[in-house]
Amino acid sequence: KESPNRRSRFKLHLILPSLDSIAHHPVVVTAVQEALQTKDVALWSSDINWKPPQSLGYFAPHQDATYAGLSPPSKCVTAWVALSDPVGIDQGCLAFYPRSHIFG
């Protein structure tokens, strides 16, 4: 059974002005527009993935568009912004497979 708190981490830009300002920051918006090669973009969701120090939590490799049921995946992008410092391998930073978006 899904925890009720699990859902409370999504679409936070709608209730937290600080997260809305990050999501709509010109640098973020421009990067998304360039990645999708269009000025016509929309923010579908926002979420926070929080792992406390020494956490054994793990996010398995996945493609967000497919995982969220968005289609076609080639018209979707995830903009990941770190809110902690430092962010690196020792802290469990985001990793990705280069060009994996091409394979669907």
Protein Blocks (a to p, Z undefined) as FASTA:
>chain_A
ZZfklmmmgoklmmmmklmmmmmgmklmmmmmmmnopabdcdfbdcdddddehiabdcdd
ddfklmnopacfklgccddddfbdcddfknopacddehklmnZZ
